[in-house]
Amino acid sequence: MALPPDLHVHTEWSWDAPRGSMEQSCERALELGLPALAFTEHADWAIVHEGQHSVDLDGYFDSIERCRAKFSGLRILTGVELGEPHWFPEETAAVLAAGPLDQVLGSIHCIRLDGGMLDASQFRKKEGIDFPAAVREYFRELLAMVDSGQAFETLAHLDYPKRYWLDGVAPYEEKDYEAEIRAILSAAARTGRVLEVNTTRGHTLCPDLTVVRWWRELGGQAVQYGSDAHQPDKVGEGFRIATQMVESAGFKPARDPVSLWRR
């Protein structure tokens, strides 16, 4: 089976991708035989990391045009990953108005905690944190984003905290958060969203089979794939096992290799 497009890729235009390269990511996609790439750079305003900033869209669009001219055999899509867009509606609207975007991902990275904001990647470093409670707060925030009416099509890395699970606590189990996840999936299906299967650069499926089955059961219509690559050699990582998993959950590829997988 041919690989699907990688619709969640970061390059040098994302603040957290110092090893990113749009041109080299295109080269890697052609090596793998991917039909398309979407460069979904970070638009983040919840400043929780040193050096964090939103994408420079003027420079980004110039780079897109150069790559489209150079790599005519690859479909190159524009995109953005909106971080907590419901917290920053004015900034979000400005990004969406700046130019044509083929892929708009909505994601939660942060929660509000103790009067500040904390990225889920830092939960395990926060002294005294109630880890399961923080994960439930993450899911509450994700539901709020889905229900907010913000203009994103795809729900990215639904169970993002799973990547950064705390050593010494019980392993992550979907059933422990089933009520929260089902509420998110129901809202996403009701509002016509697409569920992303994020392969986390080849080492974690976010979400895994159980959640993709719930998605279909609750009326979800479509799935897409994203490596979340932050450097070229991670483009398309984990896609073979991800596609097998999604197909086993009842979603099928379209005749057009760039199209979404549907039920």
C-alpha positions, 0 to 999 in steps of 0.5 A: 500500500502506498503511504499517505501524505504527511500533513503535519511537518515542521521546518526552520519556520517553527520556533522549536525546529532548529534542525528543520529544513523545508527543502530537505523535508521535500527531498525526504518525502520524494525518497519515501514516495509520499504524495504530498507534504503539509508544512504546518508551522507553529502559531503559538502565543502561550509563551512557556518556552524560551525563544518561543514565537509565532511563525513568520508567515511572510518568510514562510510563504516565500519558502513554500513558493521556492520549494514548489518551484524546485520540487514539481513532483511533490504536492506541497501544501501550506498549513499552520498548527494553532496552539490554544486558538480559543485563548488567542482569538485575535491572533488566530484570526490574523494568522488565518487571514494572512494567506491561503492555508490548506491545512489548519490544525488545532492543538493543545499543548498547555494547561493553566496551572497555579496562575500560569501556563504549563506545557504537557511536556513539562508535567513530569518536571513539575514538583508536586503535580497531580499527574492524572489531574493535570492530564484530565485538565488537558482533556478539558481544555481540548474539549473547550477548544473543539467547542469554541468555534475556532476555524481549524479542520483537524484535531492534532495529537489528541493524547499529547501528554501520553508522549511525556508520561511520568516514570513511576506512575501507572502506565497510560491507559485510554480507559482511564480517560475514556469519558473525557476522550469520548466527549472530545471525539463526539464534539469533533464529529459533531463539528465535522473535524478530522482526527489526526493520527500523529506518529510522533516521529515514529515512536508513539501513535497519538491516538492509538487503535482504541481511540480511533475505534471510538472515533468511528463508533461516535460518528467520526468521518475521516482520519489523516496522518502527521509525523510531527517531524521537526527535522527532515529524517523524521518525515513519514516516520511510523506511517506503515504501522499507523496506516495498518492500525487505522485500516483495522479500525474501519477507515479506508484510503481514497483513490486520490492518494492525497485525500483523507481516509474515510469510513 
